[in-house]
Amino acid sequence: MVANMKIIRRDFVEDDSCCFCPRQHTLTTKIAYIIELEDGEETQCGPCCARREFKNIDFSNIPDFTRSAIEYASKKANNKGGNSIDNINNTKELEYLLLRCIYLDDFDDSIKLKYQPLMDIYKKNHFEINDEDKEYINRIMNKLKNTKLSYKNLMACHQAKKILNMWIKQEHNINSLNFAKDVYKFLKKQCYLTENQVIGLNKWIVNMENIPKINGKWFFRYKNNATTS
């Protein structure tokens, strides 16, 4: 079974199932390894099962789209060399490519996430890039640092998108549901969230099981938006 599977990323997930575990065993967080099956469909598993079942892969080469979560921005994590942005050696360019090309594809066209040279690289081999492509993507990332299209801002957008989708699918209170939909609409149009929006979202998140808080500091305009909506 594993021979026909490939881990393609680490990401936020909506449910706590693991494809290798019995039904009574579930994920302890809403973060999992996403596995591509032979037919192109995706499934998910927890970190322990991933390391047990995929013994011959280098996990440092797996794209990780959970880096903006507050838990991974802590001093403790940084001291361990964990998910600090400064410690990403192998996958940052690939993560940026996938964010620009597919994972934020429902964002407003005015943001212009898709850029044809990047799309050409993505179409060659979706989850692998050569050294020349990596160097080219890195130049783009450096040029767009501290903008809407920066690596950190797009990673924060990805996390917010995933968590807002969880909220919208689970929420039954009409006022809370409308708030979540309005914030998601703003996110897709503006490509960031304000400080007040992040505070409001995190007040909800603390009442939900195993969902990490949104790290607003990764949004490129966060410090300047404390009083805007």
Biotite code that builds the C-alpha atoms (Angstrom):
import biotite.structure as struc

atoms = struc.array([
    struc.Atom([0.000, 0.000, 0.000], chain_id="A", res_id=1, res_name="MET", atom_name="CA", element="C"),
    struc.Atom([2.740, 2.490, 0.947], chain_id="A", res_id=2, res_name="VAL", atom_name="CA", element="C"),
    struc.Atom([4.577, 1.728, -2.286], chain_id="A", res_id=3, res_name="ALA", atom_name="CA", element="C"),
    struc.Atom([1.768, 3.467, -4.168], chain_id="A", res_id=4, res_name="ASN", atom_name="CA", element="C"),
    struc.Atom([1.666, 6.451, -1.798], chain_id="A", res_id=5, res_name="MET", atom_name="CA", element="C"),
    struc.Atom([3.654, 9.674, -1.652], chain_id="A", res_id=6, res_name="LYS", atom_name="CA", element="C"),
    struc.Atom([3.709, 12.300, 1.108], chain_id="A", res_id=7, res_name="ILE", atom_name="CA", element="C"),
    struc.Atom([3.269, 15.632, -0.663], chain_id="A", res_id=8, res_name="ILE", atom_name="CA", element="C"),
    struc.Atom([2.925, 18.131, 2.193], chain_id="A", res_id=9, res_name="ARG", atom_name="CA", element="C"),
    struc.Atom([2.243, 18.834, 5.855], chain_id="A", res_id=10, res_name="ARG", atom_name="CA", element="C"),
    struc.Atom([-0.930, 20.870, 6.233], chain_id="A", res_id=11, res_name="ASP", atom_name="CA", element="C"),
    struc.Atom([-3.972, 21.851, 8.272], chain_id="A", res_id=12, res_name="PHE", atom_name="CA", element="C"),
    struc.Atom([-6.850, 19.369, 8.006], chain_id="A", res_id=13, res_name="VAL", atom_name="CA", element="C"),
    struc.Atom([-10.545, 19.550, 8.788], chain_id="A", res_id=14, res_name="GLU", atom_name="CA", element="C"),
    struc.Atom([-10.952, 16.180, 10.506], chain_id="A", res_id=15, res_name="ASP", atom_name="CA", element="C"),
    struc.Atom([-8.802, 14.117, 12.858], chain_id="A", res_id=16, res_name="ASP", atom_name="CA", element="C"),
    struc.Atom([-8.681, 10.836, 10.952], chain_id="A", res_id=17, res_name="SER", atom_name="CA", element="C"),
    struc.Atom([-5.512, 8.907, 10.084], chain_id="A", res_id=18, res_name="CYS", atom_name="CA", element="C"),
    struc.Atom([-5.559, 6.467, 7.185], chain_id="A", res_id=19, res_name="CYS", atom_name="CA", element="C"),
    struc.Atom([-3.280, 4.020, 9.016], chain_id="A", res_id=20, res_name="PHE", atom_name="CA", element="C"),
    struc.Atom([-5.082, 4.025, 12.385], chain_id="A", res_id=21, res_name="CYS", atom_name="CA", element="C"),
    struc.Atom([-8.216, 2.261, 13.623], chain_id="A", res_id=22, res_name="PRO", atom_name="CA", element="C"),
    struc.Atom([-11.262, 4.496, 13.946], chain_id="A", res_id=23, res_name="ARG", atom_name="CA", element="C"),
    struc.Atom([-10.790, 4.935, 17.705], chain_id="A", res_id=24, res_name="GLN", atom_name="CA", element="C"),
    struc.Atom([-7.294, 6.418, 17.200], chain_id="A", res_id=25, res_name="HIS", atom_name="CA", element="C"),
    struc.Atom([-7.339, 9.991, 15.910], chain_id="A", res_id=26, res_name="THR", atom_name="CA", element="C"),
    struc.Atom([-4.948, 12.874, 15.311], chain_id="A", res_id=27, res_name="LEU", atom_name="CA", element="C"),
    struc.Atom([-4.113, 14.993, 18.349], chain_id="A", res_id=28, res_name="THR", atom_name="CA", element="C"),
    struc.Atom([-4.025, 18.209, 16.265], chain_id="A", res_id=29, res_name="THR", atom_name="CA", element="C"),
    struc.Atom([-5.653, 19.517, 13.092], chain_id="A", res_id=30, res_name="LYS", atom_name="CA", element="C"),
    struc.Atom([-2.280, 19.121, 11.385], chain_id="A", res_id=31, res_name="ILE", atom_name="CA", element="C"),
    struc.Atom([-1.368, 16.047, 9.336], chain_id="A", res_id=32, res_name="ALA", atom_name="CA", element="C"),
    struc.Atom([0.786, 14.722, 6.528], chain_id="A", res_id=33, res_name="TYR", atom_name="CA", element="C"),
    struc.Atom([-1.103, 14.706, 3.236], chain_id="A", res_id=34, res_name="ILE", atom_name="CA", element="C"),
    struc.Atom([-0.568, 11.607, 1.109], chain_id="A", res_id=35, res_name="ILE", atom_name="CA", element="C"),
    struc.Atom([-1.156, 11.372, -2.616], chain_id="A", res_id=36, res_name="GLU", atom_name="CA", element="C"),
    struc.Atom([-2.487, 7.984, -3.721], chain_id="A", res_id=37, res_name="LEU", atom_name="CA", element="C"),
    struc.Atom([-1.736, 6.254, -7.011], chain_id="A", res_id=38, res_name="GLU", atom_name="CA", element="C"),
    struc.Atom([-4.994, 7.516, -8.545], chain_id="A", res_id=39, res_name="ASP", atom_name="CA", element="C"),
    struc.Atom([-4.230, 11.127, -7.576], chain_id="A", res_id=40, res_name="GLY", atom_name="CA", element="C"),
    struc.Atom([-6.642, 11.218, -4.643], chain_id="A", res_id=41, res_name="GLU", atom_name="CA", element="C"),
    struc.Atom([-5.405, 12.499, -1.276], chain_id="A", res_id=42, res_name="GLU", atom_name="CA", element="C"),
    struc.Atom([-5.599, 11.058, 2.225], chain_id="A", res_id=43, res_name="THR", atom_name="CA", element="C"),
    struc.Atom([-3.887, 11.975, 5.518], chain_id="A", res_id=44, res_name="GLN", atom_name="CA", element="C"),
    struc.Atom([-2.002, 10.517, 8.438], chain_id="A", res_id=45, res_name="CYS", atom_name="CA", element="C"),
    struc.Atom([-0.443, 11.583, 11.720], chain_id="A", res_id=46, res_name="GLY", atom_name="CA", element="C"),
    struc.Atom([3.287, 12.164, 12.307], chain_id="A", res_id=47, res_name="PRO", atom_name="CA", element="C"),
    struc.Atom([3.950, 8.877, 14.129], chain_id="A", res_id=48, res_name="CYS", atom_name="CA", element="C"),
    struc.Atom([2.324, 6.804, 11.392], chain_id="A", res_id=49, res_name="CYS", atom_name="CA", element="C"),
    struc.Atom([4.088, 8.840, 8.703], chain_id="A", res_id=50, res_name="ALA", atom_name="CA", element="C"),
    struc.Atom([7.501, 8.059, 10.171], chain_id="A", res_id=51, res_name="ARG", atom_name="CA", element="C"),
    struc.Atom([6.630, 4.419, 10.752], chain_id="A", res_id=52, res_name="ARG", atom_name="CA", element="C"),
    struc.Atom([5.214, 3.799, 7.271], chain_id="A", res_id=53, res_name="GLU", atom_name="CA", element="C"),
    struc.Atom([7.584, 6.008, 5.240], chain_id="A", res_id=54, res_name="PHE", atom_name="CA", element="C"),
    struc.Atom([10.947, 5.042, 6.713], chain_id="A", res_id=55, res_name="LYS", atom_name="CA", element="C"),
    struc.Atom([13.129, 5.895, 3.737], chain_id="A", res_id=56, res_name="ASN", atom_name="CA", element="C"),
    struc.Atom([12.173, 9.529, 3.101], chain_id="A", res_id=57, res_name="ILE", atom_name="CA", element="C"),
    struc.Atom([13.772, 12.730, 4.353], chain_id="A", res_id=58, res_name="ASP", atom_name="CA", element="C"),
    struc.Atom([10.992, 14.632, 6.134], chain_id="A", res_id=59, res_name="PHE", atom_name="CA", element="C"),
    struc.Atom([12.971, 17.874, 5.858], chain_id="A", res_id=60, res_name="SER", atom_name="CA", element="C"),
    struc.Atom([12.195, 17.759, 2.123], chain_id="A", res_id=61, res_name="ASN", atom_name="CA", element="C"),
    struc.Atom([8.422, 17.684, 2.608], chain_id="A", res_id=62, res_name="ILE", atom_name="CA", element="C"),
    struc.Atom([6.672, 21.049, 2.056], chain_id="A", res_id=63, res_name="PRO", atom_name="CA", element="C"),
    struc.Atom([5.175, 22.332, 5.312], chain_id="A", res_id=64, res_name="ASP", atom_name="CA", element="C"),
    struc.Atom([2.223, 24.740, 5.127], chain_id="A", res_id=65, res_name="PHE", atom_name="CA", element="C"),
    struc.Atom([1.750, 25.018, 8.894], chain_id="A", res_id=66, res_name="THR", atom_name="CA", element="C"),
    struc.Atom([4.761, 27.244, 9.565], chain_id="A", res_id=67, res_name="ARG", atom_name="CA", element="C"),
    struc.Atom([2.764, 30.385, 10.370], chain_id="A", res_id=68, res_name="SER", atom_name="CA", element="C"),
    struc.Atom([0.906, 28.801, 13.295], chain_id="A", res_id=69, res_name="ALA", atom_name="CA", element="C"),
    struc.Atom([1.669, 30.570, 16.573], chain_id="A", res_id=70, res_name="ILE", atom_name="CA", element="C"),
    struc.Atom([2.895, 27.339, 18.179], chain_id="A", res_id=71, res_name="GLU", atom_name="CA", element="C"),
    struc.Atom([5.691, 27.132, 15.625], chain_id="A", res_id=72, res_name="TYR", atom_name="CA", element="C"),
    struc.Atom([6.776, 30.742, 16.051], chain_id="A", res_id=73, res_name="ALA", atom_name="CA", element="C"),
    struc.Atom([7.618, 30.316, 19.736], chain_id="A", res_id=74, res_name="SER", atom_name="CA", element="C"),
    struc.Atom([11.073, 30.877, 21.162], chain_id="A", res_id=75, res_name="LYS", atom_name="CA", element="C"),
    struc.Atom([11.139, 27.249, 22.244], chain_id="A", res_id=76, res_name="LYS", atom_name="CA", element="C"),
    struc.Atom([10.531, 26.036, 18.693], chain_id="A", res_id=77, res_name="ALA", atom_name="CA", element="C"),
    struc.Atom([13.141, 28.398, 17.297], chain_id="A", res_id=78, res_name="ASN", atom_name="CA", element="C"),
    struc.Atom([15.745, 27.205, 19.772], chain_id="A", res_id=79, res_name="ASN", atom_name="CA", element="C"),
    struc.Atom([15.101, 23.659, 18.598], chain_id="A", res_id=80, res_name="LYS", atom_name="CA", element="C"),
    struc.Atom([15.548, 24.673, 14.988], chain_id="A", res_id=81, res_name="GLY", atom_name="CA", element="C"),
    struc.Atom([11.957, 23.653, 14.272], chain_id="A", res_id=82, res_name="GLY", atom_name="CA", element="C"),
    struc.Atom([9.629, 25.628, 12.057], chain_id="A", res_id=83, res_name="ASN", atom_name="CA", element="C"),
    struc.Atom([11.344, 29.016, 12.374], chain_id="A", res_id=84, res_name="SER", atom_name="CA", element="C"),
    struc.Atom([11.368, 30.669, 8.966], chain_id="A", res_id=85, res_name="ILE", atom_name="CA", element="C"),
    struc.Atom([15.144, 31.107, 9.317], chain_id="A", res_id=86, res_name="ASP", atom_name="CA", element="C"),
    struc.Atom([15.624, 27.339, 9.574], chain_id="A", res_id=87, res_name="ASN", atom_name="CA", element="C"),
    struc.Atom([13.867, 26.293, 6.368], chain_id="A", res_id=88, res_name="ILE", atom_name="CA", element="C"),
    struc.Atom([16.576, 24.835, 4.165], chain_id="A", res_id=89, res_name="ASN", atom_name="CA", element="C"),
    struc.Atom([14.984, 22.667, 1.518], chain_id="A", res_id=90, res_name="ASN", atom_name="CA", element="C"),
    struc.Atom([11.342, 23.489, 0.895], chain_id="A", res_id=91, res_name="THR", atom_name="CA", element="C"),
    struc.Atom([10.696, 27.230, 1.139], chain_id="A", res_id=92, res_name="LYS", atom_name="CA", element="C"),
    struc.Atom([10.850, 27.843, -2.618], chain_id="A", res_id=93, res_name="GLU", atom_name="CA", element="C"),
    struc.Atom([8.592, 24.880, -3.374], chain_id="A", res_id=94, res_name="LEU", atom_name="CA", element="C"),
    struc.Atom([6.096, 26.027, -0.743], chain_id="A", res_id=95, res_name="GLU", atom_name="CA", element="C"),
    struc.Atom([6.077, 29.495, -2.280], chain_id="A", res_id=96, res_name="TYR", atom_name="CA", element="C"),
    struc.Atom([5.524, 28.038, -5.752], chain_id="A", res_id=97, res_name="LEU", atom_name="CA", element="C"),
    struc.Atom([2.538, 25.992, -4.596], chain_id="A", res_id=98, res_name="LEU", atom_name="CA", element="C"),
    struc.Atom([1.015, 28.903, -2.692], chain_id="A", res_id=99, res_name="LEU", atom_name="CA", element="C"),
    struc.Atom([1.258, 31.151, -5.754], chain_id="A", res_id=100, res_name="ARG", atom_name="CA", element="C"),
    struc.Atom([0.026, 28.541, -8.238], chain_id="A", res_id=101, res_name="CYS", atom_name="CA", element="C"),
    struc.Atom([-2.647, 26.415, -6.550], chain_id="A", res_id=102, res_name="ILE", atom_name="CA", element="C"),
    struc.Atom([-3.272, 26.656, -2.802], chain_id="A", res_id=103, res_name="TYR", atom_name="CA", element="C"),
    struc.Atom([-4.639, 30.215, -2.858], chain_id="A", res_id=104, res_name="LEU", atom_name="CA", element="C"),
    struc.Atom([-6.348, 29.898, -6.221], chain_id="A", res_id=105, res_name="ASP", atom_name="CA", element="C"),
    struc.Atom([-9.678, 31.247, -4.949], chain_id="A", res_id=106, res_name="ASP", atom_name="CA", element="C"),
    struc.Atom([-8.170, 34.616, -3.988], chain_id="A", res_id=107, res_name="PHE", atom_name="CA", element="C"),
    struc.Atom([-9.193, 37.766, -5.871], chain_id="A", res_id=108, res_name="ASP", atom_name="CA", element="C"),
    struc.Atom([-7.672, 38.093, -9.350], chain_id="A", res_id=109, res_name="ASP", atom_name="CA", element="C"),
    struc.Atom([-6.487, 41.610, -8.515], chain_id="A", res_id=110, res_name="SER", atom_name="CA", element="C"),
    struc.Atom([-3.877, 40.082, -6.201], chain_id="A", res_id=111, res_name="ILE", atom_name="CA", element="C"),
    struc.Atom([-2.371, 38.338, -9.245], chain_id="A", res_id=112, res_name="LYS", atom_name="CA", element="C"),
    struc.Atom([-1.117, 35.325, -7.346], chain_id="A", res_id=113, res_name="LEU", atom_name="CA", element="C"),
    struc.Atom([-0.562, 33.400, -10.549], chain_id="A", res_id=114, res_name="LYS", atom_name="CA", element="C"),
    struc.Atom([2.524, 34.453, -12.502], chain_id="A", res_id=115, res_name="TYR", atom_name="CA", element="C"),
    struc.Atom([3.159, 32.663, -15.791], chain_id="A", res_id=116, res_name="GLN", atom_name="CA", element="C"),
    struc.Atom([6.879, 31.869, -15.271], chain_id="A", res_id=117, res_name="PRO", atom_name="CA", element="C"),
    struc.Atom([5.978, 30.289, -11.922], chain_id="A", res_id=118, res_name="LEU", atom_name="CA", element="C"),
    struc.Atom([3.077, 28.404, -13.500], chain_id="A", res_id=119, res_name="MET", atom_name="CA", element="C"),
    struc.Atom([5.467, 27.049, -16.126], chain_id="A", res_id=120, res_name="ASP", atom_name="CA", element="C"),
    struc.Atom([7.761, 25.723, -13.392], chain_id="A", res_id=121, res_name="ILE", atom_name="CA", element="C"),
    struc.Atom([4.809, 24.188, -11.544], chain_id="A", res_id=122, res_name="TYR", atom_name="CA", element="C"),
    struc.Atom([3.466, 22.467, -14.674], chain_id="A", res_id=123, res_name="LYS", atom_name="CA", element="C"),
    struc.Atom([6.831, 20.743, -15.307], chain_id="A", res_id=124, res_name="LYS", atom_name="CA", element="C"),
    struc.Atom([6.663, 18.708, -12.103], chain_id="A", res_id=125, res_name="ASN", atom_name="CA", element="C"),
    struc.Atom([4.161, 19.804, -9.472], chain_id="A", res_id=126, res_name="HIS", atom_name="CA", element="C"),
    struc.Atom([6.042, 18.825, -6.338], chain_id="A", res_id=127, res_name="PHE", atom_name="CA", element="C"),
    struc.Atom([9.693, 18.966, -7.392], chain_id="A", res_id=128, res_name="GLU", atom_name="CA", element="C"),
    struc.Atom([11.914, 21.790, -8.617], chain_id="A", res_id=129, res_name="ILE", atom_name="CA", element="C"),
    struc.Atom([15.493, 21.757, -9.877], chain_id="A", res_id=130, res_name="ASN", atom_name="CA", element="C"),
    struc.Atom([18.284, 24.035, -8.640], chain_id="A", res_id=131, res_name="ASP", atom_name="CA", element="C"),
    struc.Atom([17.827, 26.539, -11.473], chain_id="A", res_id=132, res_name="GLU", atom_name="CA", element="C"),
    struc.Atom([14.096, 26.886, -10.775], chain_id="A", res_id=133, res_name="ASP", atom_name="CA", element="C"),
    struc.Atom([14.775, 27.123, -7.063], chain_id="A", res_id=134, res_name="LYS", atom_name="CA", element="C"),
    struc.Atom([17.202, 29.992, -7.615], chain_id="A", res_id=135, res_name="GLU", atom_name="CA", element="C"),
    struc.Atom([14.696, 31.796, -9.845], chain_id="A", res_id=136, res_name="TYR", atom_name="CA", element="C"),
    struc.Atom([11.894, 31.430, -7.268], chain_id="A", res_id=137, res_name="ILE", atom_name="CA", element="C"),
    struc.Atom([14.210, 32.649, -4.531], chain_id="A", res_id=138, res_name="ASN", atom_name="CA", element="C"),
    struc.Atom([14.920, 35.837, -6.490], chain_id="A", res_id=139, res_name="ARG", atom_name="CA", element="C"),
    struc.Atom([11.195, 36.476, -6.815], chain_id="A", res_id=140, res_name="ILE", atom_name="CA", element="C"),
    struc.Atom([10.696, 35.883, -3.097], chain_id="A", res_id=141, res_name="MET", atom_name="CA", element="C"),
    struc.Atom([13.455, 38.359, -2.200], chain_id="A", res_id=142, res_name="ASN", atom_name="CA", element="C"),
    struc.Atom([12.024, 40.959, -4.570], chain_id="A", res_id=143, res_name="LYS", atom_name="CA", element="C"),
    struc.Atom([8.535, 40.648, -3.033], chain_id="A", res_id=144, res_name="LEU", atom_name="CA", element="C"),
    struc.Atom([9.592, 40.546, 0.591], chain_id="A", res_id=145, res_name="LYS", atom_name="CA", element="C"),
    struc.Atom([7.302, 42.642, 2.859], chain_id="A", res_id=146, res_name="ASN", atom_name="CA", element="C"),
    struc.Atom([4.522, 42.748, 0.248], chain_id="A", res_id=147, res_name="THR", atom_name="CA", element="C"),
    struc.Atom([1.212, 40.926, -0.211], chain_id="A", res_id=148, res_name="LYS", atom_name="CA", element="C"),
    struc.Atom([3.047, 38.334, -2.265], chain_id="A", res_id=149, res_name="LEU", atom_name="CA", element="C"),
    struc.Atom([5.777, 37.630, 0.286], chain_id="A", res_id=150, res_name="SER", atom_name="CA", element="C"),
    struc.Atom([6.367, 34.089, 1.517], chain_id="A", res_id=151, res_name="TYR", atom_name="CA", element="C"),
    struc.Atom([5.322, 34.891, 5.095], chain_id="A", res_id=152, res_name="LYS", atom_name="CA", element="C"),
    struc.Atom([2.155, 36.771, 4.127], chain_id="A", res_id=153, res_name="ASN", atom_name="CA", element="C"),
    struc.Atom([0.968, 34.033, 1.761], chain_id="A", res_id=154, res_name="LEU", atom_name="CA", element="C"),
    struc.Atom([1.706, 31.376, 4.378], chain_id="A", res_id=155, res_name="MET", atom_name="CA", element="C"),
    struc.Atom([-0.410, 33.324, 6.890], chain_id="A", res_id=156, res_name="ALA", atom_name="CA", element="C"),
    struc.Atom([-3.177, 33.624, 4.295], chain_id="A", res_id=157, res_name="CYS", atom_name="CA", element="C"),
    struc.Atom([-3.092, 29.871, 3.744], chain_id="A", res_id=158, res_name="HIS", atom_name="CA", element="C"),
    struc.Atom([-3.493, 29.139, 7.450], chain_id="A", res_id=159, res_name="GLN", atom_name="CA", element="C"),
    struc.Atom([-6.314, 31.660, 7.822], chain_id="A", res_id=160, res_name="ALA", atom_name="CA", element="C"),
    struc.Atom([-8.078, 30.221, 4.760], chain_id="A", res_id=161, res_name="LYS", atom_name="CA", element="C"),
    struc.Atom([-7.894, 26.686, 6.139], chain_id="A", res_id=162, res_name="LYS", atom_name="CA", element="C"),
    struc.Atom([-9.153, 27.666, 9.584], chain_id="A", res_id=163, res_name="ILE", atom_name="CA", element="C"),
    struc.Atom([-11.942, 29.893, 8.263], chain_id="A", res_id=164, res_name="LEU", atom_name="CA", element="C"),
    struc.Atom([-13.140, 27.018, 6.089], chain_id="A", res_id=165, res_name="ASN", atom_name="CA", element="C"),
    struc.Atom([-13.236, 24.790, 9.187], chain_id="A", res_id=166, res_name="MET", atom_name="CA", element="C"),
    struc.Atom([-15.267, 27.423, 11.017], chain_id="A", res_id=167, res_name="TRP", atom_name="CA", element="C"),
    struc.Atom([-17.740, 28.022, 8.179], chain_id="A", res_id=168, res_name="ILE", atom_name="CA", element="C"),
    struc.Atom([-18.436, 24.296, 7.778], chain_id="A", res_id=169, res_name="LYS", atom_name="CA", element="C"),
    struc.Atom([-18.956, 23.727, 11.511], chain_id="A", res_id=170, res_name="GLN", atom_name="CA", element="C"),
    struc.Atom([-20.701, 26.932, 12.640], chain_id="A", res_id=171, res_name="GLU", atom_name="CA", element="C"),
    struc.Atom([-24.469, 26.947, 13.227], chain_id="A", res_id=172, res_name="HIS", atom_name="CA", element="C"),
    struc.Atom([-24.825, 30.354, 14.881], chain_id="A", res_id=173, res_name="ASN", atom_name="CA", element="C"),
    struc.Atom([-25.862, 32.760, 12.121], chain_id="A", res_id=174, res_name="ILE", atom_name="CA", element="C"),
    struc.Atom([-23.973, 35.754, 13.561], chain_id="A", res_id=175, res_name="ASN", atom_name="CA", element="C"),
    struc.Atom([-20.731, 33.823, 13.967], chain_id="A", res_id=176, res_name="SER", atom_name="CA", element="C"),
    struc.Atom([-21.173, 32.268, 10.532], chain_id="A", res_id=177, res_name="LEU", atom_name="CA", element="C"),
    struc.Atom([-21.648, 35.661, 8.904], chain_id="A", res_id=178, res_name="ASN", atom_name="CA", element="C"),
    struc.Atom([-18.569, 37.013, 10.710], chain_id="A", res_id=179, res_name="PHE", atom_name="CA", element="C"),
    struc.Atom([-16.456, 34.111, 9.435], chain_id="A", res_id=180, res_name="ALA", atom_name="CA", element="C"),
    struc.Atom([-17.758, 34.560, 5.877], chain_id="A", res_id=181, res_name="LYS", atom_name="CA", element="C"),
    struc.Atom([-17.097, 38.320, 5.963], chain_id="A", res_id=182, res_name="ASP", atom_name="CA", element="C"),
    struc.Atom([-13.536, 37.799, 7.215], chain_id="A", res_id=183, res_name="VAL", atom_name="CA", element="C"),
    struc.Atom([-12.914, 35.164, 4.541], chain_id="A", res_id=184, res_name="TYR", atom_name="CA", element="C"),
    struc.Atom([-14.238, 37.534, 1.850], chain_id="A", res_id=185, res_name="LYS", atom_name="CA", element="C"),
    struc.Atom([-11.896, 40.267, 3.130], chain_id="A", res_id=186, res_name="PHE", atom_name="CA", element="C"),
    struc.Atom([-8.950, 37.844, 3.194], chain_id="A", res_id=187, res_name="LEU", atom_name="CA", element="C"),
    struc.Atom([-9.485, 36.752, -0.412], chain_id="A", res_id=188, res_name="LYS", atom_name="CA", element="C"),
    struc.Atom([-9.769, 40.328, -1.638], chain_id="A", res_id=189, res_name="LYS", atom_name="CA", element="C"),
    struc.Atom([-7.016, 41.985, 0.414], chain_id="A", res_id=190, res_name="GLN", atom_name="CA", element="C"),
    struc.Atom([-4.601, 39.087, 0.993], chain_id="A", res_id=191, res_name="CYS", atom_name="CA", element="C"),
    struc.Atom([-4.138, 39.849, 4.696], chain_id="A", res_id=192, res_name="TYR", atom_name="CA", element="C"),
    struc.Atom([-6.135, 40.198, 7.927], chain_id="A", res_id=193, res_name="LEU", atom_name="CA", element="C"),
    struc.Atom([-6.186, 43.099, 10.370], chain_id="A", res_id=194, res_name="THR", atom_name="CA", element="C"),
    struc.Atom([-5.202, 42.808, 14.001], chain_id="A", res_id=195, res_name="GLU", atom_name="CA", element="C"),
    struc.Atom([-8.842, 43.113, 15.122], chain_id="A", res_id=196, res_name="ASN", atom_name="CA", element="C"),
    struc.Atom([-9.868, 40.325, 12.768], chain_id="A", res_id=197, res_name="GLN", atom_name="CA", element="C"),
    struc.Atom([-7.103, 38.033, 14.032], chain_id="A", res_id=198, res_name="VAL", atom_name="CA", element="C"),
    struc.Atom([-8.069, 38.744, 17.647], chain_id="A", res_id=199, res_name="ILE", atom_name="CA", element="C"),
    struc.Atom([-11.700, 37.930, 16.862], chain_id="A", res_id=200, res_name="GLY", atom_name="CA", element="C"),
    struc.Atom([-10.781, 34.694, 15.107], chain_id="A", res_id=201, res_name="LEU", atom_name="CA", element="C"),
    struc.Atom([-8.475, 33.545, 17.887], chain_id="A", res_id=202, res_name="ASN", atom_name="CA", element="C"),
    struc.Atom([-11.207, 34.121, 20.501], chain_id="A", res_id=203, res_name="LYS", atom_name="CA", element="C"),
    struc.Atom([-13.221, 31.519, 18.611], chain_id="A", res_id=204, res_name="TRP", atom_name="CA", element="C"),
    struc.Atom([-10.292, 29.186, 18.015], chain_id="A", res_id=205, res_name="ILE", atom_name="CA", element="C"),
    struc.Atom([-9.521, 28.774, 21.735], chain_id="A", res_id=206, res_name="VAL", atom_name="CA", element="C"),
    struc.Atom([-12.913, 27.082, 22.105], chain_id="A", res_id=207, res_name="ASN", atom_name="CA", element="C"),
    struc.Atom([-12.196, 24.592, 19.324], chain_id="A", res_id=208, res_name="MET", atom_name="CA", element="C"),
    struc.Atom([-10.270, 21.377, 19.881], chain_id="A", res_id=209, res_name="GLU", atom_name="CA", element="C"),
    struc.Atom([-6.710, 21.098, 18.561], chain_id="A", res_id=210, res_name="ASN", atom_name="CA", element="C"),
    struc.Atom([-6.843, 24.082, 16.169], chain_id="A", res_id=211, res_name="ILE", atom_name="CA", element="C"),
    struc.Atom([-3.756, 26.342, 16.366], chain_id="A", res_id=212, res_name="PRO", atom_name="CA", element="C"),
    struc.Atom([-4.237, 30.081, 16.683], chain_id="A", res_id=213, res_name="LYS", atom_name="CA", element="C"),
    struc.Atom([-3.597, 32.354, 13.727], chain_id="A", res_id=214, res_name="ILE", atom_name="CA", element="C"),
    struc.Atom([-0.236, 34.091, 13.832], chain_id="A", res_id=215, res_name="ASN", atom_name="CA", element="C"),
    struc.Atom([-1.209, 37.603, 12.733], chain_id="A", res_id=216, res_name="GLY", atom_name="CA", element="C"),
    struc.Atom([2.386, 38.811, 12.850], chain_id="A", res_id=217, res_name="LYS", atom_name="CA", element="C"),
    struc.Atom([3.059, 37.013, 9.581], chain_id="A", res_id=218, res_name="TRP", atom_name="CA", element="C"),
    struc.Atom([0.618, 39.276, 7.722], chain_id="A", res_id=219, res_name="PHE", atom_name="CA", element="C"),
    struc.Atom([2.572, 42.001, 5.962], chain_id="A", res_id=220, res_name="PHE", atom_name="CA", element="C"),
    struc.Atom([0.421, 44.929, 7.224], chain_id="A", res_id=221, res_name="ARG", atom_name="CA", element="C"),
    struc.Atom([-0.550, 43.566, 10.616], chain_id="A", res_id=222, res_name="TYR", atom_name="CA", element="C"),
    struc.Atom([1.044, 46.249, 12.812], chain_id="A", res_id=223, res_name="LYS", atom_name="CA", element="C"),
    struc.Atom([-0.639, 49.053, 10.894], chain_id="A", res_id=224, res_name="ASN", atom_name="CA", element="C"),
    struc.Atom([-4.183, 47.693, 11.053], chain_id="A", res_id=225, res_name="ASN", atom_name="CA", element="C"),
    struc.Atom([-5.179, 47.648, 14.721], chain_id="A", res_id=226, res_name="ALA", atom_name="CA", element="C"),
    struc.Atom([-8.121, 49.985, 14.176], chain_id="A", res_id=227, res_name="THR", atom_name="CA", element="C"),
    struc.Atom([-9.272, 49.030, 10.686], chain_id="A", res_id=228, res_name="THR", atom_name="CA", element="C"),
    struc.Atom([-11.887, 46.456, 9.756], chain_id="A", res_id=229, res_name="SER", atom_name="CA", element="C"),
])
